[in-house]
Amino acid sequence: MNTPTLVTLFRIVALPFFFVTFYMPYTWSHGLAVSIFIMAALSDWLDGYLARSLKQHSSFGAFLDPVADKLLVVTAFILVIAKSHMILLALPVAIMIGREITVSALREWMAVSGASGLVAVSYMGKLKTTLQFLALVFLLAFVSHPKSWMFLLGTALLYIAAILTIVSMLGYFKLAWPKLLMAQKESLKESQAMLD
């Protein structure tokens, strides 16, 4: 347990406070919920910075960091969709959640195959994550004012992030494709050998 991992754990611990505060019936509660989300989102940058500057890397931290990110983002997505009831937002959210599940499964398979480096986080993936967090800040802050230009800006950023999500996923599959084909050929050979 090191400092970067503690920062990552803060992101997970903040989730129930973020969720409960968002639904509290007070004028200040919504702003506080958005503030908690922003602090949690910034902690994603902070734990990476601390891990590099303090040279405190750990396998547990490497596992926990993407889990904390996905929990935070999915929770925020659910809150925005539940509050807005907008199909316009549901589409990019469905695309992004589907992508996260698909890429996570691909990374797990590549790790088992000993080629996890091929599907390491790319620049495109980092840009997508940044735009995703920015979109969620605007959407969470102005979800009660869906016609405001700030909410529309958040919606536009969400769609751009969804497009980057698809592009980055295709990039990961392009890198992993030779390994996937090789595994398929080996599987066919094994099946043929069993039949023979």
N, C-alpha and C positions, 0 to 999 in steps of 0.2 A: 504494500500500500504506500504509494508515493504522492507527492503534491499534485501532479497532473491527473492522477486517478481520482483523487479527492474532489478536484474541480469537476471531473466528469460525473462523479456521484452526485454532486450538487445539482447537476442538470436533471437527474432522475428524481431526486428528492423534491425538486421544485415543481414537478408535474402535478401532484394532487393539489398544491396551493394554487397553481395556475388555473386548474380546472374549477375548483370550488370558488375562487375569487371571481372568475368570469361570470358565474351565475348568482353571485350575491346581490340582493336587491337594494344596493346603495348607489348613489350617483358617482362615488369615487371608485367603486369596485372594478368597473370595466377598465379604467385607466391603470389601476394597480395590476390587473391581470396582464395587460399589454406590457407593462414595465417588467413583470416577472418573466414574460416570454423573451423580451429583449435581453435581459441579464442572462437567461439560460442560453440564448442563441450566441451571445458574445463569449460565454464560457467555452463554447466549441472551439473558438479561435484561441482562447487563453490556454486551454489544456495542451493544445498542439505546440504553442509557443513555449510553454514551460517544459514540455517534454524535450524539445530541441535545445533550449538554452541551458537547462539543468542536466541534460543528458540522462533523463530518468524515463527510459523506455521499458515497458513490460508487456508481456503477452496478454495479461489480464486487461491492461489499459487499452491495448490494441483491439481486444474483443469488445470491451465495454463502450468505447467511444462511438462506433457506428450504431450500436444498439440505443444509446442515449439519444443520438441525433434523430433516429427514426421514431422513437417513442414521442419525442417532443413535437416533431413535424406532424405525425399522424394525429396526435391529440389536438393540435391546432387546426388541422384540416377538419376534424370531426366537429369541433366547436363552431367553426365558420359555416360549414354546411348546415348544421342543426339550427343555427341562428338565422341564416339567410334564406334557406329553402330554395336556393337558386340552382336550376339545372346547368346554367351557364358556368357555375363554379364546380359542379359535380363532375363534369367531363374531364377537365385537366387534373382534378384531384384523383379520379379513378385511374387515369393514365399514369400519374406519378407513383401511386401506391402499387399499381401493377408492375411498374418498372422496378421499384425497389425490391419486390418479392422475387422477380425474375433474375435481377443482377445478383442478389444475395444468394440465390440457389446456384447460379453460375460460379460465383466466387467459391462457394463451399465445394462444388464439384471439382473446380480447378485446384483447390488446396489439397483435396484428397489425391488428385492426379499429380501433385508435386509441381504445379505450374501456376501458383497463385500470383506470381509476379506479373504475369501477362494481363491480369485484370485488376491491377492496382488502381487506386483512385487517380483519374486523369485531370488535366486542367479544365476540360469541358465539364467534368463532374463537379469540380469545385465552384465553377461559375454558376452552374445550375443550382447548387446548394445556396449560394449567396443570393441569387435572384429569388429563390424560393422563400428564404427567410425574410427578405425585404417585402415581398408580396404579402406574406402572412402578417407582417407588422401593420401594413396599411389596411388589410382586410379585417383583422381583429379590432383595430382601432376605430374603423368606420363601418362596421357591419350593421349598425343600426341606422346608417345613412347611405343606403345602396345607390343613391343617385348622385352622391357627392363625387367630385372629380378625384379625390384621394382614394375612394373605394374603386373607382374605375381604373385608376392607375395601378392599384393592387391587382385588379383582375387582369389587366394587360400584362403585368409582370409575371403573373401566374401562368398565363398562356405561353409567354416566352420561355419560362422555366420548363413547361411541359414539352415544348419543342426541343429544347436542349436535352431534356430527359431522354427523348426518343433517339436523338442524334448520338448522345453518349452511350446509350445502351447498344446501338448498332455498332459503335466503335469497339466496345468490349467484345461483342460477338465476333466481329471481324478478326480481332486478335486471337480469340479463343478457337475460331473455326477449324484451323489445322489440327489442333489437339482433339477437338470433338470428332472430326472425320477419322482420325487415327484410332480413337477409342471405338468408333462404330465398326471400322474394319476388323479390329481385334476381336470385337464381340461376335461379328459374323464368322470369323475364322474358328472361334471357340465353339459356336453353335454347329458349324459344319463338321468339326472334329468329333463332336458328340454324336452326330448322326452317322458318321462313318464308323 
